[in-house]
């Protein structure tokens, strides 16, 4: 089984939890769309910050600025980010990157659900040709040089990423 297949299988439950948490948002409603963006804004900057100085990761494009732009257009300030207390080594960083890059697929689907005239820079920031395959190839190449412990750390990093988003979505739904 490929490293990507293992990662996908071992995080399927966490991914389903995220889908359920974010399905509660009505993106055609201005207030609900704002809550949706705010829930992402509490997490994405912290994850991108945890990844930014790691040259061993495959290339990726940050989206915090796009999220800030959409919130600004809606007249909403950027919220404080979650604080990531645990250090993330390269394996866990691969897991976090898998989560935020995978969310680009979801963004493409959600883009169709937002209200007319709502800003959409963040959700419209889909993968450029070859970006996702390059991430998967980098994961496979690194996993081939490592042992099962390394792949388990990748899975743990991805689960952390999903958990950060799930907690933020629950907070936004509760308020």
N, C-alpha and C positions, 0 to 999 in steps of 0.2 A: 504494500500500500504506500502511496506517495505521502510525503510529509504534509502536503496541502490537504489530502483526503483525511488524514488522521486529525489534523487541526480542525477541519470543518466538522468532522464527526464528533470530536470531543468537546466542541463548543456549540453544538447544535441546540442544546437546551437553553444555554445562555442567549443565543441568537434569537430563539423563539420568544424568550422572555422580553427582549428588547422590542421585537416586533409588536408584541402585545401591549407593552407599556406605551409605545408611541402611536399605536393605532387609536388611542383614546383622544388624540388631538384632531379637531376638525379644522383642517388647514384652510377652509373656505371662510372661516370666521376670523376676523382680525385679531380679537383677543386670544383666541386659541392658537393662532399662528404665532403670535408674539410669545406666548408661553412655550410653544414648541422651540422657537429659536433661542429663547432664554435658557431652556434646559440644555440645549447643545452648547450654548455659550458658557455655561458653568463648567463644562468638561473639556471641550476641544482645546482651548488655550493651554490647559495644564498638560494634556497629553502631547500636544505639539512641542511644548517646552521641554518635556522629558525626552523627546526624540531629536531635538534640533542640532545638537552637537555630536552626533554619532555618525562618523564617516563610514562605518562599516554597514550601514543600512543602505538599501537601494534608494535611488533618488525618489523624492516625493515632494509634492507641492502643498504648502500650508494653506489652510482656508480660514484661519481666524480673522484675517482682514476682511474677507468677503462676508463673513458672519457679522462683523462689526458694521460694515457698510449697510447691510440689510436692516439691522436694528436701528442704525442712525436714520435711515430713510423713514422708518416707522416712528421716529421720535422717541426711541427707547435707549437708555444707557446700557452699556455693557455691564453685566453683573460680575461680582467677584467669582473667580474660578475656584473649583475644589482644590484642596491641597493634597498633593500626592506625597504621602509620608514615606512609603517604602522605596528604596532605590531600585531602579530597573536596569539590570544588566542587558547585554545585547540580545539574548534570547527573549527576555520579557519585552524588550523594545520591539522585536519583530512581531510579537503578539499584539502589542498596542497598535503598531502600524497596520497590521492586518485588519483590526477593527475600524480604524478611521478611514482606511482606503476602501474597505468593503462597504462602508456607509455611503460612499459615492454612488454605488449601484442603487441603494435605497433612495438617495436624493433624486436620481433620475425618475424613479417611479412616483415619488411624492410631488415632484414638480407639477404634475398634471392635476393635483388636488388643491393647489393653493388658489386663493381668491383672485379675481381679476384685478390687475393693477398692483398686486403686492410685489415687493421687491424679491428677487429670486437668485441673486448672485451666488449665494451659498449652495443652494440645492442644484443650481445649474452647473456647478463646477464638477463635471463628470470627468472620467478618465480620458486622457489623451490617448491616441492609438499606441498600443504597446505597453502602457504603464502597468496595468494589472498583470499581464503575463510576465513582465520584468520582475515584479515583486514576487510572484510565485516561483519563477526560475531562481531568483536569489535565495528564497527560502529553501528550495529543494537542494541547491548546491551547498548551502551551509549545513543543512541537516545531514547531507551525505558525508560530511566531514566530522560530524559530531555523533554523540551517542543518544540513547533514548532519554536520558536525563535532560539534555539540551532541548529536545522537542517537548518534553513535559513542561519545561520553563516557558517555552513559546506559548503553549496552551494556557499556562497560568497567567501570562501577561495578557493574552486575549480575554480571558475570563475577567481579569481586573478591569480591562477597558469596558467590556459589556456591563459590568457591575456599576462602574461610575456613571454610565449613561442611564441605566435602569433606575438608580437612586435619584438622579436628577429629574428624570421623567416623572417618577412617583411624587417627588416634591412639588413639581409644577402642577400636576393633576390635583394635588391636595389643596393647593392655594387658590 
